[in-house]
Amino acid sequence: MTTTPKSAAGRTDPSFTVPGLSTKDGGEVAAILQDRLNALNDLALTLKHVHWNVVGPSFIGVHTMIDPQVDAVRLMVDATAERIATLGVSPIGTPGALVAARSWDDYSLARAGTQEHLGALEMVYQGVLTDHRKAMESTEELDPVTQDLIIGQLEQLEQFHWFIRAHLESSGGTLSTQGQRAEQPAAAAAQQAEKGEAKE
């Protein structure tokens, strides 16, 4: 999910923004946040999709772990959209706009085992977190208030990523998805590691 923030569809610099910020800077911050809004909306939908489609012996643990993440990400979506509006720009949350603006593909697994989904989700979280950190850096001088919002989201998202990784980590501290860069290979690596453990 690595992207370079672009202007929101049809966006021009707002006619007003928060006091102390130029309309040009307000528009730039809003564009960064719109990119994050797209990613967070996508993440919430992806997590719910996993919640519905995960199967296998560890089903209930993963199924119930995912829903609080969905709820928390939806709150991040709302806070992000409201910050965009506060900056004088209209937040765009329609599915078509999200698909048109994003640089990543749909989540690639349907019904699959717990380890497969967790392996793929590890890749999803890596993408979201990488871009959230870029947004944090980009807003440091532009707007510390927005940066503070992003930092708070990062704290939660990094914890959720840890929850996912903990299922993929060996007692020796090795991740089954180590070195993977895409969902399908990561899912396959996680499943293979699970099979290897079952044989021991």
Sequence and secondary structure as in RCSB ss.txt:
>XXXX:A:sequence
MTTTPKSAAGRTDPSFTVPGLSTKDGGEVAAILQDRLNALNDLALTLKHVHWNVVGPSFIGVHTMIDPQVDAVRL
MVDATAERIATLGVSPIGTPGALVAARSWDDYSLARAGTQEHLGALEMVYQGVLTDHRKAMESTEELDPVTQDLI
IGQLEQLEQFHWFIRAHLESSGGTLSTQGQRAEQPAAAAAQQAEKGEAKE
>XXXX:A:secstr
        TT    S  STTS HHHHHHHHHHHHHHHHHHHHHHHHHHHHHHHEESTTHHHHHHHHHHHHHHHHH
HHHHHHHHHHHTT      HHHHHHH SS     SSEEHHHHHHHHHHHHHHHHHHHHHHHHHTTTT HHHHHHH
HHHHHHHHHHHHHHHHTTB TTS BTTTT  SHHHHHHHHHHHHHHHHH 
